[in-house]
Amino acid sequence: MTPPLIPVDLTPALLRGALEAERTERGGLMPHRLPAWARAQNTDGQLAMAESQPSGVRVAFRTRATVVELDTLPTKRAYVGVPPRPDGVYDLVVDGRLLAQGAVPGGHVITVDMSRGTFAHTPGAPGTLRFDGLAGTLKDVEIWLPHNETTELVALRADAPVEPLPADGRPVWLHHGSSISHGSDAASPTSIWPALAASTAGVELLNLGFGGGALLDPFTARTLRDTPADLVSVKIGINLVNLDLMRLRAFGPAVHGFLDTIREGHPETPLLVVSPLLCPIHERTPGPGAPDFASLADGQLKFAALGDPAERAYGKLTLEVIREELARIVEQRRTAGDGRLHLLDGLALYGPADYDELPLPDELHPDAAAHRRIGERFAERVFGPGGAFADR
């Protein structure tokens, strides 16, 4: 006879990778990757959506359970004129090994009309994720939540007692970046490139990669400053270009201010600045970037750069300009005494030869194979011998 499932009290102690957990009207938890005070200062709907998508967040516990059920209420995105997106993937990791995957259909749907800049919300109901057939031995279980769906945790059940997974002493790596760091078109939450790099290096990931939201916001810098970590990295550039957010005159001081703020909380922590990966549409052409709706005729939405390369002379940013300026800033700060500040050229992670072999499907985001390559290279160049984080 199958033993009954025991309700588990959902508490923040069961979460890893989230900076905060908001108690919901249903009595569940909504993981957040920005604290409430930072969310209150944000006025951008894109960032609000991105920080609530639990990239790198997992429900982590120790148990002898053979059956685990998790009720969630996902919020999915749909785009007018674009083929439907697949349901978000949940990865079940047991004792460090990916054991199974699942999805929760339904939930809320936000329909985005990119041509008009409008959003429509269709409410939905929670669904259940079930993993069964697990070994009855004591084990460490992590359910990695979908990196690309806002996910409210509604209820957790198991057929044996559950306790929060204790800290294991691994170094904490705090990373901030754009949609590529968030996960973009990765296949699942454990296969986004930061998760792959963290797994290879044996570190604990705190992922503050925000789709469209790596914009040198002061509240993000203060969040990085105030978050305990043994290693910190910031990937800077692509969102500033594709939003056409600032000119070169503002960029340099903004980067200095961002790094100064991080250093207030992490004065001696290894701090890595990562410049942009290759993105041909923005290498020499400024933003803004925008969807190329004509590309839908081929079944794949692509992005294009709308700026004029000649505007670089007037201070408009391109990826080439940003790489040059970041190299100058890091060298200046190292010369001034910050020997634990490092630079990684993003082209070493994904460059022209990689684009020839693994092109960006939408001209902006890497696919699953490219995520794996980026993660492997980051682990080798940053965590490996001679890397910025080699002394972890």
Secondary structure, DSSP 8 states (H G I E B T S, - for coil): -----EEE---GGGEES-SEEEE-TTS-EEEESS-HHHHHH---HHHHHHHHS-TT-EEEEEE--S-EEEEEEEEEEEETTS-------EEEEETTEEEEEE-----EEEEEETTTTEEEEE----EEEEE----SS-EEEEEE--TTSEEEEEEEEESS-EEE-------EEEEEESHHHHTTT-SSGGGSHHHHHHHHHT-EEEEEE-TT--S--HHHHHHHHHS--SEEEEE-SHHHHHTT--BHHHHHHHHHHHHHHHHHH-SSS-EEEE-----HHHHSS---EEEEGGGGGGT--EEEE-S-GGGGGGTB--HHHHHHHHHHHHHHHHHTT-TTEEEE-GGGTS-HHHHHHS--TTSSS--HHHHHHHHHHHIIIIISTTSTTTT-
